[in-house]
Amino acid sequence: MKFVATLLTSLLLAFPAWAEIDIQEITTPGGFDAWLVEEQDIPFVALELRFKGGASLDRDGKRGATNLMMALLEEGAGDMDARAFAERTEELAARFSYDAYDDAVSVSAKFLTENRDEAVALLRETLINPRFDEDAIERVRAQVASSIRSDLKDPNSIVSQAFDAAAFGDHPYGSSADGTLDSVAGLTRDDLTAAHKGVMRRDNVFIGAAGDISAEELSTLIDDLLGDLPETGWDMPARADFALEGGIDVVPFETPQSVALFGHEGIERDDPDFFAAYVMNVILGGGGFESRLMDEVREKRGLTYGVYSYLVPKDYAALYLGRVASANDRIAEAISVIRDEWSKLAENGATQEELDQAKTYLTGAYPLRFDGNGPIADILVGMQMDGLPTEYVVNRNAKVEAVTLEDVQRVAKRLLRPEDLHFTVVGEPEGLEAEAPGQ
Amino acid sequence: MRIAVKGAALALMLATGLAQADTVPTPQDDVTTFALDNGMEVVVIEDHRAPVVVNMVWYKAGSADEPEGASGVAHFLEHLLFKGTDTLDPGEFSRTVARNGGSDNAFTSYDYTAYFQRVAADRLDLMMRMEADRMVNLRLDEKDILTEREVIIEERNQRTENDPGALFGEQRNAALYMNHRYGVPIIGWRHEMVTLDLDDALSYYRKNYAPNNAILVVAGDVKPDDVRSMAEQHFGVLPPNPDLMDRARPDEPPQRAERRLTYRDARVAQPYVSRVYLAPSRNHDDQKTAAALVLLSEILGGGQTSKLVRALTFDSQTAVWAGAFYDATRLDESSFGIAVVPSEGVSLQEAEDAMDRVIAEFLVDGVDEAQLDRIKMQLRAQAIYSRDNVERLANRYGKALATGLTVADVQAWPDILQSVTGEEIVAAARDVFDRNQAVTGWLTTPEEVTQ
């Protein structure tokens, strides 16, 4: 196709405008730091709060407490029981969601300019004065138990849980944040109030906002919303040791298509080679239809609908993971091809053309992430948690551009260790056990 | 906790789409619409907040337009459109989008097939040029066909064969539609997918892919005049297909008998009961009935204060989850569904009985006006929130136009929703809740005692 080449020359000039994303850094009178992108076109605000530590702060024997606590925040607060709270939220057309993850719990809120004060007052009650009514606890406990039972028969969940358990053992990373049927059954109201105090506090919160609100208004809002949280809480989790060695293990499960999760240790977010690794992963398995894994496993051989690899720099461990799913009689071939690609990139490196393509993809795709108030508030919080400065949005593409072919070859040799690659497979795979070096 | 039961909720959504997803287009949308001389429709939605554009081409052809015996060919062809043309190598389309910093994909439904790219606004011309190219210049060989057929079979494995909820949904839809192809899964029946060949793909392509059967939707940082000149240059030169046929599909015969089915699978962790009723969809002459059904789905199963959730999870501990779902935007007769996931120790029969009691009580008691006001408030707010996501707006217009509605219909829809009365909702419910036009399904484990 002839016309592509000429267009490529102008590519690097595509986004001079990103400096225009104006991030305001705020410190409130109450002492909270927050980032804001003010955008008055649409009369609502997206507010994102994250509390570091998350479900990994669960106490021994209380696995699932943080998750259940977060699920209960919208089930009654202040003088409202769960029904009254739900009605009030609907009347205001506010949207609140509460989630628990390994490294953080998150509160995502959207509310209209026309009733902002009422919506924030309602949100505040859930964060400061959750009720944890017994009937609500039992109702939500049953929902969580149902979800856990579903996960136990879902190959995608089974594979994650088996891999995590083998990799991290007793560390919270080694089990689902939902907890087990037993641990959730044993949680008491006291466990939930303790988790609320231990997890959600002033010294671990990160705040991002985008939309129709000024810095001054946001500042007041945050102090009202979070000022009465406790100063501090439970200690942050310990580092997690990665215990998995190279090889294959199979979790037998009667289903036509095997699901595999594979990986080994990865690279920290603040490692000087993180950008090189990030670009390298786009070449190997990270970027849509263009990666080597997609090309070899799907496009050339039709072995799967999707195969991906991704860097997972968690707060207390760094992983490099991938996923694939293939029919039971074809998964062995898919795994063999993936191993070959892992080795090839480690040994032979990438080509300049691949590097150039990965860079143009990454630099072009970056601005597309800022496509709405909700996504922008998310990005603002993520940057703060990663310790990045506001200028990062302007400099980030230059960092991608600065990655050289030598950087990629070096990081490929360092990061990709085919002999350490571990595959956990759920299904009834054919011809796999025999070739499992780790078994 | 909104969706506790992942398996059940997900299966239902994939089967029909949530009503919420297409409830409220906004009158403030900055929308321009026109047609090219060859009959191609164009919709431009302006949003100048960021220098980004979504380019979409929608074909008014989906799985329900397939010939008998070739189920899955619409979706198969969708995959094959990423292979080569006269001037593009296989895979070069996506590679070019990626090189330009964009992302691209496509999706197939019963009534339409759509292709889209998200990309910097100054790359729009290139995207249109490539879309116009593959509308008429597709080149396929036997090897493309065989490898890609393996891919769609793995896709079916992943979406359906590995998921008992999805298998259950297929059986249920097949029972609901006795004569219409909404009863055939979009991805295809496996035994027909494995026979799909080059002729199947090309004949579907030649029959359906033409400018007079397509809609261009461009949303983002663009000006309508610029879109018009690019569209005329790239799509305007393509000849219309003079043999394009009306989308006449077989009607359902009178449905006179209640249908019931039970699907057992050892992989079921959480049994549930669901019922789907035949239900009208939005159409150009009457959107009011569909609007009443959208509100009905919210009243019965739209959230924490809905009738089913209140009665079955708050007032009693019958269920861990309950909901209603309705896809208003279909070319032909749609369906209205209800599902209940019983609590531990509650049988499927008890759950179904409780579900029926809620429906019966609703038909007697009528609409709680305070609840209706809350729902309407949320729909008005949705109009504000949805302006934040221009891609969703683009989808809304594309889907509507591909199912026989007009831009004016889309823009009238929010007011129609606000105008629906409690009496109209009850009347719509009485028409739809006819067990002789419904399938009741139980998804359960091999051990579950059925009666």
Contacts between the chains, C-beta under 8 A, distances in Angstrom:
chain1	res1	chain2	res2	distance
A	1	B	87	5.5
A	1	B	88	5.3
A	1	B	89	7.7
A	1	B	92	6.0
A	1	B	96	6.8
A	2	B	87	7.8
A	3	B	126	7.3
A	3	B	129	7.5
A	4	B	96	5.5
A	4	B	99	7.0
A	4	B	126	7.9
A	7	B	100	7.0
A	7	B	123	7.7
A	7	B	126	6.1
A	8	B	99	6.5
A	8	B	100	8.0
A	11	B	99	7.6
A	11	B	100	6.8
A	11	B	101	7.2
A	14	B	101	6.6
A	14	B	120	5.0
A	14	B	122	6.5
A	14	B	123	7.7
A	15	B	51	7.1
A	15	B	120	6.7
A	17	B	51	5.8
A	39	B	49	7.0
A	41	B	49	6.0
A	41	B	387	7.9
A	42	B	384	6.2
A	42	B	387	5.0
A	42	B	388	5.7
A	43	B	384	6.1
A	44	B	384	5.6
A	44	B	385	6.2
A	44	B	388	7.5
A	46	B	388	7.8
A	71	B	1	4.3
A	74	B	1	7.8
A	75	B	1	7.8
A	82	B	304	7.1
A	82	B	314	7.3
A	83	B	304	7.5
A	83	B	305	6.8
A	83	B	310	7.5
A	83	B	314	6.5
A	86	B	303	7.0
A	86	B	304	3.7
A	86	B	305	5.0
A	87	B	305	5.5
A	87	B	374	6.7
A	90	B	303	7.0
A	90	B	305	6.2
A	90	B	374	4.1
A	90	B	375	7.5
A	90	B	377	7.1
A	90	B	378	5.9
A	91	B	374	5.5
A	91	B	377	6.3
A	92	B	377	8.0
A	93	B	377	5.2
A	93	B	378	4.7
A	93	B	380	7.1
A	93	B	381	3.2
A	93	B	382	7.7
A	95	B	385	7.5
A	97	B	2	7.6
A	110	B	385	6.2
A	112	B	381	5.9
A	112	B	384	6.3
A	138	B	317	7.6
A	139	B	313	6.1
A	139	B	314	7.4
A	139	B	317	7.3
A	140	B	1	5.5
A	140	B	4	7.8
A	142	B	317	7.3
A	142	B	320	5.0
A	142	B	343	5.9
A	142	B	344	7.1
A	143	B	1	5.3
A	143	B	4	3.2
A	143	B	5	7.2
A	143	B	320	5.0
A	143	B	321	6.8
A	144	B	1	7.5
A	144	B	4	6.7
A	145	B	344	7.5
A	146	B	4	5.7
A	146	B	5	5.1
A	146	B	270	5.3
A	146	B	320	4.6
A	146	B	321	7.3
A	146	B	341	6.8
A	147	B	4	5.2
A	147	B	5	6.4
A	147	B	6	6.0
A	149	B	269	4.5
A	149	B	270	5.9
A	150	B	5	6.3
A	150	B	6	5.4
A	150	B	7	4.5
A	150	B	8	7.8
A	150	B	269	4.4
A	150	B	270	5.2
A	151	B	6	7.6
A	151	B	269	7.8
A	152	B	269	6.1
A	153	B	267	5.1
A	153	B	268	7.0
A	153	B	269	4.0
A	154	B	6	7.5
A	154	B	7	6.6
A	154	B	269	7.4
A	155	B	162	6.1
A	253	B	267	8.0
A	254	B	266	6.4
A	254	B	267	7.3
A	255	B	161	7.6
A	255	B	162	5.2
A	255	B	267	6.4
A	256	B	157	5.7
A	256	B	161	4.6
A	256	B	162	6.5
A	257	B	154	7.1
A	257	B	157	3.8
A	257	B	158	6.1
A	257	B	161	6.2
A	257	B	162	4.8
A	259	B	162	7.6
A	287	B	98	6.5
A	288	B	94	6.6
A	288	B	98	6.0
A	288	B	103	6.1
A	288	B	104	7.8
A	289	B	82	7.3
A	289	B	91	6.9
A	289	B	94	4.4
A	289	B	95	7.7
A	289	B	98	7.5
A	290	B	94	6.7
A	290	B	95	5.8
A	290	B	98	4.9
A	295	B	91	7.7
A	298	B	151	5.9
A	299	B	90	7.8
A	299	B	91	6.3
A	299	B	147	7.3
A	300	B	147	7.1
A	301	B	147	7.0
A	301	B	150	7.7
A	302	B	146	7.5
A	302	B	147	4.1
A	302	B	148	6.7
A	302	B	149	7.3
A	302	B	150	2.9
A	302	B	151	4.9
A	302	B	154	7.3
A	303	B	150	7.1
A	303	B	154	7.1
A	304	B	151	7.4
A	304	B	154	5.2
A	305	B	151	5.9
A	305	B	152	7.8
A	305	B	154	4.6
A	305	B	155	4.0
A	305	B	157	7.7
A	305	B	158	5.2
A	306	B	158	7.7
A	325	B	154	7.1
A	325	B	157	7.2
A	325	B	158	5.2
A	325	B	162	7.6
A	326	B	154	6.2
A	326	B	157	8.0
A	327	B	153	7.7
A	327	B	154	6.5
A	327	B	157	5.8
A	330	B	154	7.9
A	357	B	95	7.5
A	357	B	98	6.9
A	357	B	99	5.8
A	360	B	98	7.8
A	360	B	99	5.2
A	360	B	100	7.2
A	360	B	101	6.0
A	361	B	98	4.6
A	361	B	99	6.8
A	361	B	101	6.1
A	362	B	101	7.9
A	363	B	101	6.2
A	364	B	100	6.0
A	364	B	101	0.9
A	364	B	102	6.4
A	364	B	119	7.5
A	364	B	120	6.3
A	365	B	101	5.4
A	365	B	102	7.3
A	365	B	103	6.5
A	366	B	101	8.0
A	367	B	50	7.0
A	367	B	51	7.3
A	367	B	52	6.9
A	367	B	120	7.2
A	368	B	52	5.7
A	368	B	101	7.5
A	368	B	102	7.5
A	368	B	103	7.2
A	368	B	118	5.6
A	368	B	119	7.7
A	368	B	120	7.9
A	370	B	50	6.1
A	371	B	50	6.3
A	371	B	52	6.2
A	371	B	389	7.4
A	371	B	390	7.6
A	371	B	391	7.5
A	372	B	388	4.2
A	372	B	389	5.4
A	373	B	388	5.3
A	374	B	388	6.6
